């Protein structure tokens, strides 16, 4: 009995993100974080479509997950009671179902051969241009279809490379594949959160728009047939770094929803996440899909407990700032100087933090366009002789990132929703005090930086308490 009382019951949360994997161990009783690990995936691979394509190496992502878990304390892993998993939304990967079945006489490793799985075609994939999207069947869903969304990507392959689809019999998000491999599931169990992020999914009925899809030549047999609002997807097929075989594993969730679940303490909170991209969101307790208008830029995704989360999402966040830093580094190199990016960041943050760097110069940082305006480009206006200082330029760029979000979800929308505080999250915001100042300037609401557990913490808490 004394040993039992000293043993904590833990839950493992895993976030399979766009650029990194995070894993966290949390006490079920106290919600205390016991240990955590993170590792960059470095999984991007060149696309045959050039800049229009965006794909990642799935075996490399799985190896990163496996590596993260291996570095957590083994004595704690033996105490894991549940595993919660989330990851990047919208993207799609395909695989052969018989390769998820684990052979009992081998040591368990989270892996799949490159011959048995496609690349992950991510949310950043741009192969579906405006003309292609207009050729797709009209959806009855309140959520529009965009390039980078699973169903749009599958439509593209059905029309342009059908032989690619014939190699596989299952598909899902990359986090769905992780769950399938850990549970040795033959069928894909997909959450409403991830299904809604693919397009052509009716959230109020919890089903795909099968008629519209099948009539347009969509590979309907590939779509996950089991849709779940949450709960358990299966059980761990074999002991994994000390985690007991049979441990329940939750259906894979969306990283946005899990970030919000970890960070939002009150119904009057909104979450602002800036990492690769940027999103501002709040939980809408009474949203009904039939109330949406086609011109609405704010999107409403399934959350938890039958609620929706209102989201203003931009494709341009930390990536725009990183592009500027990379350009500065290249300019310096062109002039004959080699400057590490870390030094450039340090100088920019110092110069931009001075409030005298605020100017009337306006930078629209939409290097990647936006889902509602894919052809939009970045621009600068209001340049004068006095605004060419580096600190002023960087401050204007940070201001542009926040203003771009504010244009979609302005302060008035948050006030109408009775939001009284913004909780900040994501490495792009946490490490950047200049961005934080611009959040305060544009939204005029208190900003509190959130917990470092991020979406992995939310995945852990969601499987335990939701």
Beta strands, then each sheet from edge to edge (+ up, - down):
strand 1: 10-16
strand 2: 20-27
strand 3: 33-40
strand 4: 44-45
strand 5: 55-56
strand 6: 80-87
strand 7: 93-95
strand 8: 120-121
strand 9: 170-172
strand 10: 189-191
strand 11: 201-202
strand 12: 207-208
strand 13: 226-228
strand 14: 232-235
strand 15: 248-250
strand 16: 253-254
strand 17: 269-274
strand 18: 278-284
strand 19: 299-302
strand 20: 308-314
strand 21: 362-364
strand 22: 379-381
strand 23: 421-425
strand 24: 446-449
sheet 1: 3+ 2- 1+ 6+ 15+ 14-
sheet 2: 3+ 2- 1+ 6+ 16+
sheet 3: 4+ 5- 8+
sheet 4: 7+ 9-
sheet 5: 10+ 13+
sheet 6: 11+ 12-
sheet 7: 19+ 20- 18+ 17- 23- 24-
sheet 8: 21+ 22-
end
